[in-house]
Amino acid sequence: MENQYFTSDEFNVKNRAFLFGDAVKVSFFIRNGKLIMDEECYFFLMASMRKIRLNIPLTYTLEFFQSLFQREIIDGEGILNGIINFQVFRNEDGATLSKSSVSYFYEVVGMDDVLSVHKRSLELDLIKEINVNNNLLSNIRVHSPENIYGGIYAQENDLDDVILLNPNKRIARTTFGNLLFLDGDVIKIPKQTEGAYISPLMENFVTFLHKNNLADIQEHEIIAFESQKAEEILLISDEKGIFSVGKIRNKTFGNARFLELIESWKGSF
């Protein structure tokens, strides 16, 4: 199920998201008819808007978004489980770009449970023709031609996604999410300084594991070869949900331990 909503019924051909990719996207999550992690997602939206110098309206409060999504999506459309991909873009109506107003667009992708692992495991591979930066804007969801190129490469090579490296040839992320590498009781995650996305969904998961001593969470600089050494790999995407990685090149991976950890996490909500 997918629904799309604009601030206005008319598509403005001068909107800067369309012309220049001048926009930022953050996801919100609905589970059993309620917003979850809404405060974390809201503060991430505010931080992302500040990073690309978007003018934040005074009306953009946490209560505004809670009311909007409850009224329009949960009550209005009857969507009880899903991901809201919320995009804010800059208009061209101010004396300067930083003072221009903003508008929003969002789409809702319905699913059985946003915290469940998708049934089908993914097949990934490394891509070396391009890399992603590891600067201030690399951690937020802004326009990324690397994601577009990587997505097309994956389709043309019968893959589900590709692993993107940073300029130092270390693992940053995939085109739409972050990777978690399980080996024994240790879960390794690429550092944000390596080009990984900031992810409220992943941060909630690893915080739960850490607080309950269910795994040793370690942020690392991870070379590409280490993807072949993991016992299990999880891909967490704020945009699309949670996936097991079943294969990278000739190496296959299980998912029993991560499934067990996800079930424990779900029980905490």
BELKA-V511525 format. One record per run of one state. SS is the DSSP state (H for helix, E for strand, L for the rest). FROM is the first residue (numbers start at 0). TO is the last residue. If there is no record, write none. Layout:
BEGIN
ss->[SS/SS]
from->[FROM/FROM]
to->[TO/TO]
END
This chain:
BEGIN
ss->[L/E/L/H/L/E/L/E/L/H/L/H/L/E/L/H/L/E/L/E/L/E/L/E/L/H/L/E/L/E/L/E/L/E/L/H/L/H/L/E/L/E/H/L/E/L/E/L/E/L/E/L/H/L]
from->[0/1/6/15/20/22/31/33/36/37/51/61/75/81/90/96/99/101/110/116/117/121/132/140/141/144/156/160/166/169/174/177/183/185/190/191/194/199/211/215/220/222/223/228/231/237/240/248/250/252/253/254/255/266]
to->[0/5/14/19/21/30/32/35/36/50/60/74/80/89/95/98/100/109/115/116/120/131/139/140/143/155/159/165/168/173/176/182/184/189/190/193/198/210/214/219/221/222/227/230/236/239/247/249/251/252/253/254/265/268]
END
